[in-house]
Amino acid sequence: MQDILAAYGLVMEECHIQPFGSGLINATWKVSSADQHYILQRINHAVFKTPELIAQNIRMIGQYLHQYHPDYFFVQPVRTVDGEEMVITAAGEYFRLQPFVSDSYSYDVVNDVQLAYEAAKQFGRFTRLLSGIDISSMQFPLHDFHNLTLRYQQFEEAIQHGNVERIAAAAADIEKVRSYQQLTATFIAIQRHPDFKIRVMHHDTKISNVLFDAAGKGICVIDLDTVMPGYFISDFGDMMRTYLSPVSEEETDLSKVTVRTDYYRAIVQGYLSEMASELSEVEKAHLVYAGQFLVYMQAIRFLTDYFNNDSYYGAKYERHNLLRARNQLTLLDSITQQEQTLSFVAAH
């Protein structure tokens, strides 16, 4: 840590360092010196194979926003004394430093419809403000991250080659996943449809990736590692996946997994307050599908990992990923059963 801080002109003995946040991928610390606070992150290069692509995207976004939308609050990474965007250690680990935003707040759980509205507004605003950027120059830190066709293919391959006992125990879950296979067909159609535009999307729109002020108003979006070109269904769908249910994907009491219609209304209103003029009519007709798409893909990924002996997500107990998958399939059922109601809410 001493060498890493020194690269940014900081003296370790003059800093207070403590773990920060609840992120699962990168390790994060708050670093406090006498006159400044920072966030230090170690980028998980087992997940992000080429962190340089992340740095390139963030630099490009920062330059664009500075030129065309200078009023937007953008958290720009701190450069090292030598002008580098990251520190790469002898062990091949990647670290970056950014300013800590004072008087800002973040939340891990969405328990207020106004927070849902503000978060959706911030993610919509982020995409809208970047609508003029050269999308062809944006990099893909995670190739095929939200490629539902590939995720379904990986699921079927896991059934062929995975843990036989686990596959047998999940026969009903496999049948449920296959019963929703039309969602994959819709995704293929979306990729071919001229009215579905590829934009700068965040791809990880959980509530903890928005900073709020003391009044509960959104300041900006953060954690830009997954920002890359994509379809709006990725961001809108992930908000549905993580805001609609009063419980998280870790909940094993499936009776608690439900859709809160008022939260859906807040997401729609917040997102469209920024994106209404950006989205085509065909895209707007796929708002509910966005949630089905993302929840279905996450259920598939959990189940695939369960068949592959928890090699990607890991597991805290024997059936952890199986129960996560069942949680998501229950949420998918709930969204689908209320599809007409949700569509009516979106239209009004």
N, C-alpha and C positions, 0 to 999 in steps of 0.2 A: 504493500500500500504506500510505503514511503516514496518509492521511485515513481509510482503513478502520480501521486500528488505533486511531487517535485517537477514533473513534466508540465504541470499547469502553473508552476511558480508558487505552489503552496508548501508550507513547512508542516509536516505531520504533527510535530510536537505542539504546534500552535492551533491545531484544529481539533474539534470534537466530532467524532465519527460514530454514527449509530445506524443499525438496519432500519430500512424505511419501506413502507407500503406492503401490499399483499400480492404482488405479481408472482406468477408461477414460473415464468420463463427466465427472465433476467434477474440477477442479484442486484439489489439497490440499497444505497446508503445515503443518508443526509450528512453532509460535511459542512460544519460551521466553523468559520474563522472569526476573527475579531470584528470584521466589518462586512461580512458577506456570508450567505448560505448557498449551498450548492446541492445538486443531486448527482451522485456518482453511480454509474451503472456498469456492470460487467455483462456484455452481450453474450447470450448463450449461443456459441457458434456450433453446437451440436444441432440446434434448430435452424439458426440463420448461418448457412454455410459460408456466405460471402458478406460480412458486415459492411464491406466497402460500398455495396450497392445501397444499403440503408443510408449511409452517409451521403452518397451522391443524390439520392432522392430528397433528403432533408435539405441539402444545400440548394438544390434546384427550386424547391418549394419556397424556401426562405427568400431567395433572390427574387422570385416572381412576386411574392406577396409584398416585399419591400418596395418593388417598383410600381406595382399596380394597385395595391391595397395597403398602403403604409399604416393605416389606422388599425389594421387587424393585429391583435396581440399574439405574436408568434414567439415561442420559446426557442431561441437559437442556441445551439450547442456552443460551449466555450472552446476556443482553439487552444492548443498547447503553446508553450513558449516558442516552439519552433514553427508554429502555424499549422500544425496538423489537426485533423478533425477527431482523431481517436489516438489512444495509446495502445500499441501492440507490445505485449510483454515478450520476454524471451521464451516463455512457455506457450506462446501463441494465443494468449487471451486478449480480448478486445475490451477496452474501457473507454467511456466517454463521460464528459462532465457538462452539466447545464445549470443555469441559474435556478435557484429555488424561488418560486413565485410567492412572495410574501402576501399575507392576508387573503390567501386562497384556500379553498376547501375541496376535498374529494370524498366520495362516498363509495362504499362497496356494495350497498344494497339500495334498490329503488323502492322506497316506502312512501313516496309522495308524488302525486300525479304531476305537480308543477316541476319537480326535478326531471321527470320523464320528458315533459314538454321542452324544457330548457336544453336537455342533452340532445334530443332529436333536432332541435333548432341549430345547435352548435355543429353537429355532424353535417346537417344540410348546408349550413353556411360555408363550412370548410370546402365542400365539394363545389358549391356554386362559385365561390371566389376563385377557385382554380380552374374554372371552365375554359379559360382561354390559354392554358398552359399547353406546351407541345407534348401531348400524351405519348408520342412515339419515342420521346427521349427518356421517359420514365422507366426505371428498372423494376424487375420482379424479384424481390428478396426471397419470396417463397413461391416457386413455380407451382402452378396447379393447386394453390391453397384452397380455393373454393370451386374446384372443378368437380361437380357432382357426378358426372359421367365416370371420371376416374375413380372417385371414392366408391361408387357402386361396383365397379369392376374389381377393386381391391377387396371389397366385401365378399364377392362371389369367389375370388381366388382364396380367401381365408377359409371359406367353407370347404374348399377342395383340399387345402393343405394344412389347415390349422389343427388345434387340439381337439381330438375326436370326442372326448368326454364332454368338453365344454360345448361343442357344436350340438351334441345330442341333447344336452340340458336346455339348449336355447331354441329348440325346434319351433315353438310357438312364436318366438321373437323373429326368427328368420322368415316365417310365413307372414308376419305382420309387415316386415320391411318390404318383402316382395309384393305385398298387396298395394303398396304405395309407389310402385315402380313408374307409374305415369308421371310422377313428379320429375323423374330423370328425363323422360321424353319431352316434357315442357321446357326443361333447361336447354336441351339440344335445339328446340325450336327457337328459343330466345337468342341463342348464339347466331342463328341464321337470320334473325328478323332485323330489317334495316332501321326500325324505330327504337330498338334497344341500343343505346349509346354507351360506349366505353368511356368512363370518366376516372378521375382521381378519387379512389375510395379508400377509406380508412381500414376496413376489413376486421376491425376488432372494437365494436362500438358499445362495449359494456360501460356502465355508468362511471366506473373508476377512471376511465380515460377522458373525463371532462373535468376541468377546473371550474369551480363556482366561487362567487364572491359571498360576502357575509349575508347578503339579502337573498341568496339562492339563485341569482342570475348567472347564466353561463358566461365564462370568460373566454375559454378557448378549448380546443381538443389537444390532448397530449399523447405520448407513447406512439410515435409515428413509424415504428419498425415495420408494420405490416401495410403501410401506405403504398399502393401500387395501382395500376390500371385495373378496372373491373366494372361490374354492373351494379346498379343501385340496389339490387336485391341483396347484395352482400351486407351492406350497412343497415338498410332498413330491416332486413331479416334478422340480423343479429340483435338489433334492439328489441324486436318482437321476442326473440328467444330468451333474452336475459331480463326484460322488463315486465313481460305480461304475467308471468306466474309469480305468486307471492313467495315461492320457495325456489331455491337454486337446483341445479342439476344433481347436487349431492343428496337431495331429499329422497329417502327410501319409502316414506309413507305416501304412496301415489295418490291417495285421496286428497292430498293438499296441493297437487299439481293441477292448477286451473288457469283459465284465461280471465284476466281482469279487463273487462270491456272499456272501462273508463281510462285505463292506462293505454289501451290501443288508440283510443280517441286522442289522447295527449301526444302520442308518438306521431300519429298522422298529422295533427294540426301543427306540431312543432316542426316536423320535417318539411311539410308543404309550405309553411310560412317562408321558407327559403328556396325550396326546390320546385314550387308549383309551375313556374315559367320554364324550368329546365327540363322537366319530365314530359315525355310524349303522352298522349292519351292512352296508348297501348301500355306504356309503362305504368301509368296510374291504375290501370285495370289489373295489374299484377301485384298490388300492395299485399294482399292476403297471401298470395303465392310466395312472396318473399319470405314470410315467416315459415311457411311449410318447407320451403327449399332449405333454409338454414337449419331448422330443427331436425329435419329428416337427415341431412348430411351429418349433423353431429351425432345422431343416434347410430347411423351407419359406422361412423368412425369409432365410437365407443365399443360397438359390438365387434367390429373387425379387430380392434386391439384385444378384446377379451379372447377371441379365437386364436390370436397370435401371442398368447401368454403375457399380455400387458406390456409389450415391448416398447410402446410409444408413450402412453400416458402414465404408465406405472399403476400401482394399486396399493391401497392401504389395507385391504382385506381381500379374501378369496374371490368374491363375486362383485367387486367394486365396479368394474367397467360394465358388467352385465346390468347391474342396477342403475347405473348412469344411463345406459341405453334405454332401459324400460321407462325411466323418468322422462326422457326426451320423446319416446314413442307415445307416452300418455299425453304429453303437451301437444304433440302433433295431432293426436286424435281430437283433443279439445278444440284446437284451432279449426280443424276440418269440420267438426260438428257444428261450429258456430260461424262457418264461412259466410253464410248469407247475412247474418247479423253484423259481422265485421265489415262486410262489403257495404252494407247500408250505412254504417257509422262513417266509413271513409268517404262515401258520397254526400254525406250531410254534415 
